[in-house]
Amino acid sequence: MAKHAMMTTSNIAKLALGATIAVTALGATAAVSAETAHRAAKTAAQESAAQGSAQGRVNVTAAQVLATARAQVGVSEDANGGGTKFQKWYADSPRAAETVARDGGSRQDYVNAAWCSMFVSWVGEQTGARPQVGWDAYTVSHAKWFASNGRWGTEAKPGAVVFFSWSGSKSLSDIQHVGFVVKDNGDGTISTIEGNTGNGKVEERVRPTSQVVGYGYPSYAA
C-alpha cells in the first residue's frame, strides 16, 4: 500500500507540473504556477502519509477489548474439550495453516485443542486489534511473539495479555495458560478474563502474580 501511495503522489506532482508547462506554452495567464504545483504535490504527499499511518495504527482501546472478552464469559466447551466458536474460527483462519506447518497436525486438531490462546486471538480479531494482540494457538509462541516485538514486561496493565506458569517459572518456555488483565488488585493478585479455564469456560478470575511469567502489551489507542 505504501508503494502504491508513493507512486500516486509522484503522478500527481507530474500532472500538476505538466499543467503548468502547458498553460505557459499557450501564453495564458498562469493560474496554475510551479508554486501551485509544488503545493499540490506536497499536500498529496501529506495526505498519503496520513493514510499510511492510519492503516498501520490500531484504533482500538483496552476497554473495548476487555468489553468484548467479558461478553464471552460463560461460553463453555463441549464434552470433548472443544466445539467453541473460538476453536472453530481459528481452525478456519489463515493462521491455522501457518501454525500447522510449524507445529504439525492438521487444522481439524484445533477444534478440540486447548483454546486459551485461541480465545485471546479471537477477541483481537473481533475488535480489530489482532495486529496488536497477535494470533496463535500455542501460548509459548504467542508470548515469544510479544517478546520479539519488544512488547513484553512484568507490569500488569488493563488489557495486557497475561501468560501463566503454574509452577511459578519465569521462563517463556514454561508458559501454560494465557488471558487478559482486567486490573492489578494491588495485593499480589490480578483480575483477569480467560478462556479454557479449569472449568472449561470463559471466566473472570483472580490469580496470584506469583504464577505470572510476564505480560504482552498490545499498542492500544489512548
ABEGO torsion letter per residue (X at the ends): XAAAAAAAAAAAAAAAAAAAAAAAAAGBBBABBAAAAAAAAAAAAAAAAAAAAAAABBBBBAAAAAAAAAAABGBBBBAAGBGBAAAAAAAABAAAAAAAAAAEEBAAAAAABBAAAAAAAAAAAAAGAAAAAEBBABAAAAAAAAAAAGBBBABBBBGBBBBBBAAGBABAAABABBBBBABBAGAGBBBBBBBGBAAGBBBBBBBBAAABAEBBBBBBBX
